[in-house]
């Protein structure tokens, strides 16, 4: 039996995995079961096995990206889900686990990668978000929401789930007419435009992506709300120095993951500084369901350089230091798994367009990223947190009933709450 087979053989018990080797031999693992993937993996050269065994966190994605390994039965989503489902996080299992020394090295490199100065933050954002607006249009929803959607009902479309997410967040903000709202990491402007469509508020979105900025500004102009919805290329740290206590409400969706552990305290100090004394903030972030960890090598190298998924414990520890009160916390467990599956299906359906825009290797990298992320949320240690913060404990109603009432109003029978500005 191959070395990789000896490692994998004891871990695949349900579903099947077949290795097809260059010399024509084959190895089979697991037992076929209803609802479980059956996958065949072909190795095209002798070096692929060594690369995976010696460094699984980079070896597996890179051999797949290079075409040294291809999936001949099922697809890359099936392969990753097969491995993950046979090693669920809740059962204490790890995928690609390594020795203490290797783990320490990964932790150290991850921490060094998170030293996000202003200049480095701009480069990291450009690496991912400045790929091309046309690329993201291929597989995101109509509003180009690039964060976890909210799936309260079965059978929802991606568009419906993303609108539900925006309504859910808007309800937690307890918006009132005339307020000034800051959107930290505004993306392509969808949430800012949505909030302005719900209520007579002024919204200022900030980003470090030039591609996102240009499209967000154009969308505000086309929607006729550029007088109330503005966007700026600026770092949150610079804005806090320029406009202290200027915003009644602050929202940040999917941006905290890019801050980096060394900057957590600075981030929350800036949020507090930007917020009016009776203001409120809603931070929506991917988070670890368990203790602090490190960013894997594939994600650091190819997807989100400088990024780090925080544990709830270290997030609250950082915010507590600046006397921000966490007035409400909600944990989303499987919502991002559903979102990522929807993105994956759309990306696979637009393969030819993506390959033409970039190349085959980029396409394989991207679907590996989406599939791996989906597995992390469906069976790994990842979830989402929505944390509401206030400076004054009396700033918001003492009961959560206002959230439900506002959400039902935003998603009610009228067109106002359902409108998505495209």
N, C-alpha and C positions, 0 to 999 in steps of 0.2 A: 504494500500500500504506500502511496505517496506521503510525504511529510505533511502536506496540506490536508490530505485525506485523513491522516491520523488526528489532526487538530479538529477538523470539521466533523468527522464521523461521529464523535460522541455528543455533538451539539445539535445535530439535525435529527429529531425523533419523529416529528409530524410534518407531512409534506415530503417531497422528494427533491434531492439535488444530485445531478449527474455531472461528473467531470469527464470531458472528452479530450484526451491527450494527443499531442502531435504525432506520436507513434501509432495511433489507431486504437490504443487501449482505452478502457473506460472504468470509472468507479461510480458506484451508486450508494446513496445514503438516505436514511429516513424511510417512512412508510406513507404511502398515499392515503389521504384522508379528505373527506368532503369539506370544501371551503378552504383548503390549504393549497398553496402554490406547488406546482410541479415544474422544476426548472432544470434546464441543461446548459452547462457552461463549457464553451470550447476554448482551449488554450492553443494559441497559434505558434508559440515559440517556447523553448525550454526555460527562458529567463523569467517568464511571467510568474511561475510558481514561487521562485526565489524572492522576487520583488514583493509579493503579497505576504509571504511568511515572515520576512525580515522586517517589514514595515507595513502592516495591514492598513493603517489609517491613510497612508499615501499610496501604497502599492496597489490596492484594489481599484481605487478610482483612476489612477494614472494608467494602469494596464487596460482598463475599459476605455478610457479616453483615447489611448494610442491605437486601439484595435488589436492589441495583443491578446485580449480576452473578449469574446463576444457571447451574448446570450442567445442560444439557438431555440430553446423552448421557454415560453414566457417572455418577460422583458426585465429590464433592470429594476423596476419597481417590485416585480415578483421576487427577484433574487434577494433584494435588501429586506423586504417584508418577511420572507421565509426565515432569514437569519434572525431578524429582530423578534419575530413572534415566538421563535423557539428559545429566546433568551429575554423574557419580559423584565423590564426594570423593577416592577413590583415584587418579583420573586428574588431580587437581589442579584440578577445575572448581569454580566457585562459582555459587550460585543467588542472584539479586538482588544481584549484586556492584555496589558503588558506588565512587566516586572516593576518593582518599586523605583529602580534607577531610571528606567525609561519614562515612567510616569512623572518623576521629578523633573526630568529634562523637558518633557512636554509642558509641565506647569510653568517652568522658568521661561521657556520661549514664548509661551502664551502671555505671561505677564509683561515681558519686554515688548511684545508686539502691541500692547495696550497703552504705551506711553504716547498718548495722542495729543501732541502739541497742536496749535492752530494750523500750522502748515501741513503737518502730517494728517490731521483730520480732513483737510481739503483733498489731499491726495487719495486718502482711503475712500472718501465719498465718490470721487471721480472714477475710481477703479470699478465701482459697481453701478452707480446710478447714472453715470454719463455714458453708458454703453450706446444707447440710442432710444429716443422716445418711440420710434417706430418698432423697435424690438419688443419693448414692454407692451405696446398695443396689441401685439400678436396673441398674447395669452392672459393678460389681465382682464378684469371686467371693464365695462364701458366707462366707468368713472376713474379707472386706473388706480384702484386702491391696492397698494402693495404691502398689506399687512393682514393679520388674521381676521377673517370674516366671522360673523356671529350667526349660528345655525340653531335658533330656538325651535324650529319646526322641521320635520322630515319633508323631503321633496322640494326644498328651496333651491332656486338657481343661485349661481355665484353672485349675480347682480342683486338678487333679493337679499342674500346673506350679507353682502357688503353694505347695502342700505340699512339693514337691521343693525349692523355694527355702528354706523354713524348715528343712528337714532338713539341707540343705547348709550353711547358716549355723550351725545348732546343732552340727554335727560340727566345724566350725572353732573353736568356742568351747571345745572340750575340757571340757565340763561335768563336774562332780563333785558328788555329793550334799552338801548343806549350804552350797553356795556362795551368795553374794549377787550378783545380776545386775542391771545397770542397762540399761534400754532408752531411749536418747535419741531422742526423736521417735517415741513408741510408737504413733501412729495410733489405731486403734480397739481396740488391745489384743491383736490376734490372735497376734503373735509371742510376747509375754510369756506368754499363756495356753498356747501351744504348748510353750514351754520348760518351763513348770511341769508340763505333762502328761507330758513325757518323763522328768523326773527330779525328785527332791526338792530343788529349789532355790527360793530366794526371789527374786522379780523385782519391781523397782520401775520403772514406766514413767513418763516425764515428757513433757508436751506443752504447747503454748501454745494449743491449740484447746479451747474450752469444750464444743463439740459432741462432739469425740472423747473428751474426759475423761468426760463423763456416760455415754456408751455403754460405754466400756471398764470403768468401775466396775460398771455393771449386769451386764455379761457375767461379771466375776469373781464377783460375788455369785451369779448364776444357776448358775455352774459349781461353786460351793461351795469356791472357792480364795481368797477375799478375805483370808484370814489369811496367805497366801503370795504373792499377787499384788496389788500396790497401784499406784495411779496418782495423779499429782499434777500440778497446773497450776503449773509452775515452769520458769524458764529454766536451761539447763545452767550458765550463769555463776554464778547465785545458788546452785545446788546444790553447785558446787565449793567455794564459800566455806563452806558449811554442813556438808558431809560429806566432807572429804578422806580419801583412802585407805580408802574404805568398801566398794568393790565389787571382787569377785574377777574378774568378767567384765563387759565393757561391749559392747553391741551398738547400732549406729545404722544404720537402714535408710532410705535416701531422705531423710535430714535434712540432710546436709552441703551439699547443693545450695542450702539456704536460709541458710547462714551468711554468705555474702558474702566476697569476697576480702580486704577489710581486716580481717576477723575470723578468718582462718584460724589465725594463730599463737595467738590467744586460745583458740580452740576446742580445739586440740591440747594447749595448756597445761592446760586444764580436764580433758580426757580423762586426761592423765597424773596430775593431782592427784587425780582421783576413783578411780583404779585403785590396788589394793594393789600393793606392790612386786613380788610374784610373779604379778600379774594379767595378763589379756590382753583385747584389744579387737578387734572386727570391725567395720570401717566399710564399708558398702555404699553406693555413690554412683554416680550418673550422672557420666560424665567425658568430656572431649574426647580423641579419638584423636590429635590433633595438639597444637600449642602453645596457650598461653593466648589467649583471645579476648574477646568481649563478648556480653552478653545482647541478643537482638534486641528491637526496639521492641514488637512484638505481645505477646511473652511478658511483658515488663516492665509493659506497660500493662494487660493483660487477665487474665493467668494467674498469674504468680508475681512480683509486685513484690518487689524486694529480692533475687531469686534470681540465682545465677550457677553455671554448669556449669564445674567446675574441670578443668584439665589435670592429668595425673598428675604432671608435673614440679613444678608449683606446690604440689600437695598434699604431695608428699614433702619439698619444700623447707621447708614450714611445720612439718611434724612432726619433721623432723630438728633443728630449732632447739631443741626441748625434749627431745631425746634419747629420743624414742620409736623403737624399733627396728621397722622393717617386716619382720616375720618371714615373711610370705607375701603374695603379690600374684597375683590372678587377674583376667584380662580377659574380660568377656562381650561378644561382638561383635553378635550378631543377636537375642539373647534378648528385649530390650525391644521390638524391632520386632514380634515375634510377640505379645507381651503387649498392645501398643497396638492391634494389629489386632483382637485379641479384644475389647478394651474398646470399640473403635469399632463393631464389629458389634453388640455388645449395646446401645450407646447409640442407634444408628440404629433398632434393633428396638423401643426404648422411646421413640421420638420423641414420640408423643402425650402420654405421661406427663410427659416433660421440658418440653414446651411448656406443658402445663397447670400445671406447678409453677412455671415461670418465664415464658418467652415464646419466640417463634420466633427472635428475634435471639440470645438466649442459647444456644438449641439450635445455631444455626449457628456461633456462636463456639466452642462446645465441640467440635463434630465437626471444625472446622478445626484446633483445637489438637491433637486426637488424631491426625488424619491427618498434620498437619505433623510431629508428633513421631515418628510411625511412619516417615516418610520420612527423618528425620534419622538414625534408627538403622539403617535398611535401606540407605541410599545416601549419607548425609551423614557428618559427622565426629563422631558421638556413639556412645558405648558405655557399658559399666558396669565399675566396678572394685570388687573386694572386697579390702580391705587389712587384714591382721591385724597388730596391734601388740602389743609387749611392752615392759616396762621392763627386765626381766632377760633376757639372752640364753638362759638356761637354764630359763626358765619353762615351756616346752612341749617335747614330744618333738622330737628332732632330725630325725626322718623324718616325711614327710607321711602315712605309712601309717595313722596313727591316725584321720585324717579320713575316709578311705575306709571303714575298719572301722566307725566310728560311724555314718556315713551309711547304710551297708547295714543296720545294726542298727535305726536309726530308721525306715527304710522297709521293714523285713523283713516276714515273714509274719504277725506278730502284729498286734493292733489298736492296741497302745500307740503305735507310731511313726506310724500313719496317722491318728490321731485329730485332728480339727479341732474346736475348741470353738466352736460357732456362737452 
